[in-house]
Amino acid sequence: MDGVQRAARADAYENPRPEVGALVPAGARRVLDLGCASGALGAALKARGVAEVVGVERDPDYAADAAERLDRVEVADVEELARRASELGTFDVVIAADVLEHLVDPWSALRAYADRLEPGGHAVVSLPNVRNWETFWELGRHGRWPTRSQGIFDRTHLRWFTLRDAWDLVEQAGLEIVHVHRQPRPGRPAWPLRIPGARGLLTFQHVIVARRR
């Protein structure tokens, strides 16, 4: 990734994701962060008291930065590493923050990593909400699928999820959903999400907390 591309994606890929970190259960000691980018989220978790954070990141520049912040970084594709996920050991928490939509087969990958959870361990999964109002606006007005450098319409996305799709993805991995956080678009106020019937259209990302059955 060159400097221009990295700068364009910095807001999405190099921030500590407080809305995700807040949902990591207190007391977690060993955390796996899939698609950890520069390691900002993992560093925030370690500052909070998490003993060990293992990151997986395929971009070597991001991985090099993450290696300075985390306890261990696997420079690998999340989907390819899923085939030998047992090599990573077990974890209290697995985080998949806006990475599964980039995979060819996110269903199999999530199952593989969910199997790395200790009994009663948790997964925190963040996925862009394709049922956002902007999808209907773009298709209705322009008649074509929009592509952008980040966000819901990131041109590198291979899969798209509504809340129902995300729910199915998580449950088929052998996980029981315990909480869903509806995240508005960054920089927008959260109050519109309280309007009955509008929450699904105004949600930018769903952040799901699930427990291993």
TAJO-V874504 format. One record per residue. OMEGA is omega in radians with two decimals (none if undefined). NEAR is the number of other ideal C-beta (glycine too) atoms within 12 Angstrom. Layout:
omega:OMEGA near:NEAR
omega:OMEGA near:NEAR
This chain:
omega:-3.14 near:24
omega:-3.06 near:10
omega:-3.13 near:10
omega:3.12 near:10
omega:-3.12 near:18
omega:3.13 near:21
omega:-3.13 near:15
omega:-3.07 near:19
omega:-3.03 near:27
omega:-3.10 near:20
omega:-3.08 near:19
omega:-2.95 near:31
omega:-3.09 near:35
omega:3.07 near:27
omega:-3.03 near:23
omega:3.06 near:27
omega:-3.10 near:37
omega:3.14 near:21
omega:3.07 near:30
omega:-3.12 near:37
omega:-3.13 near:34
omega:-3.10 near:21
omega:3.03 near:31
omega:-3.04 near:41
omega:3.05 near:30
omega:3.14 near:15
omega:3.09 near:18
omega:-3.10 near:33
omega:-3.14 near:24
omega:-3.01 near:31
omega:3.04 near:49
omega:-3.12 near:51
omega:-3.12 near:52
omega:-3.08 near:48
omega:-2.95 near:44
omega:-3.12 near:48
omega:-3.06 near:42
omega:3.08 near:35
omega:-3.08 near:39
omega:3.13 near:33
omega:3.13 near:44
omega:3.11 near:46
omega:3.10 near:30
omega:3.11 near:29
omega:3.11 near:42
omega:3.10 near:30
omega:3.12 near:17
omega:3.08 near:22
omega:3.08 near:17
omega:-3.01 near:30
omega:-3.05 near:19
omega:3.06 near:24
omega:3.08 near:40
omega:-3.14 near:40
omega:3.02 near:45
omega:-3.10 near:45
omega:-3.09 near:38
omega:3.14 near:27
omega:-3.04 near:31
omega:3.13 near:16
omega:3.06 near:23
omega:-3.09 near:32
omega:3.12 near:29
omega:3.09 near:20
omega:-3.12 near:27
omega:-3.11 near:36
omega:3.11 near:25
omega:-3.07 near:17
omega:-3.01 near:30
omega:-3.11 near:37
omega:-3.13 near:26
omega:3.10 near:27
omega:3.04 near:35
omega:3.09 near:31
omega:-3.01 near:22
omega:3.01 near:26
omega:-3.09 near:22
omega:-3.09 near:40
omega:3.12 near:31
omega:-3.14 near:19
omega:3.14 near:29
omega:-3.12 near:35
omega:3.10 near:19
omega:-3.08 near:18
omega:-3.13 near:30
omega:3.13 near:14
omega:-3.07 near:17
omega:-3.05 near:30
omega:-3.13 near:22
omega:-3.00 near:25
omega:2.99 near:39
omega:-3.08 near:32
omega:2.96 near:45
omega:3.12 near:50
omega:3.02 near:52
omega:-3.04 near:48
omega:3.08 near:47
omega:3.07 near:44
omega:-3.03 near:44
omega:-3.13 near:43
omega:3.11 near:40
omega:-3.02 near:31
omega:3.07 near:31
omega:-3.11 near:17
omega:-3.14 near:22
omega:-3.12 near:36
omega:3.12 near:27
omega:-3.12 near:22
omega:-3.12 near:37
omega:3.08 near:42
omega:-3.11 near:28
omega:-3.11 near:33
omega:3.07 near:47
omega:3.09 near:41
omega:3.12 near:29
omega:3.13 near:37
omega:2.98 near:37
omega:3.06 near:24
omega:-3.09 near:15
omega:3.10 near:20
omega:-3.03 near:34
omega:2.95 near:37
omega:3.03 near:52
omega:-3.01 near:49
omega:3.08 near:47
omega:-3.13 near:42
omega:3.05 near:45
omega:-3.11 near:39
omega:-3.10 near:39
omega:3.10 near:33
omega:3.07 near:27
omega:-3.09 near:36
omega:-3.06 near:26
omega:3.09 near:26
omega:-3.11 near:27
omega:3.13 near:16
omega:-3.10 near:15
omega:-3.14 near:20
omega:-3.12 near:16
omega:-3.08 near:12
omega:-3.01 near:12
omega:3.09 near:14
omega:3.10 near:9
omega:-3.14 near:11
omega:-3.13 near:17
omega:3.04 near:24
omega:-3.10 near:15
omega:-3.10 near:18
omega:3.14 near:22
omega:3.09 near:30
omega:-3.10 near:30
omega:-3.03 near:36
omega:3.04 near:26
omega:-3.06 near:27
omega:3.11 near:18
omega:3.10 near:25
omega:3.07 near:27
omega:-3.10 near:17
omega:-3.14 near:27
omega:-2.99 near:25
omega:2.82 near:36
omega:3.09 near:24
omega:-3.14 near:30
omega:3.10 near:19
omega:3.14 near:25
omega:3.12 near:41
omega:3.13 near:22
omega:3.13 near:21
omega:-3.10 near:36
omega:-3.09 near:41
omega:-3.13 near:25
omega:3.09 near:22
omega:3.13 near:35
omega:-3.10 near:24
omega:3.11 near:35
omega:-3.09 near:22
omega:-3.13 near:29
omega:-3.13 near:22
omega:3.03 near:22
omega:3.07 near:27
omega:3.11 near:32
omega:-3.08 near:30
omega:3.06 near:33
omega:3.11 near:27
omega:3.14 near:26
omega:-3.14 near:20
omega:3.10 near:10
omega:3.12 near:17
omega:-3.09 near:11
omega:-3.00 near:19
omega:-3.13 near:11
omega:-3.11 near:21
omega:3.14 near:26
omega:-3.12 near:14
omega:-3.11 near:16
omega:3.09 near:10
omega:-3.07 near:11
omega:-3.01 near:17
omega:-3.12 near:25
omega:-3.11 near:25
omega:-3.08 near:25
omega:3.11 near:26
omega:3.11 near:38
omega:3.12 near:36
omega:2.95 near:40
omega:3.07 near:43
omega:-3.01 near:36
omega:3.02 near:42
omega:-3.11 near:32
omega:-3.09 near:38
omega:3.08 near:27
omega:-3.12 near:30
omega:none near:20
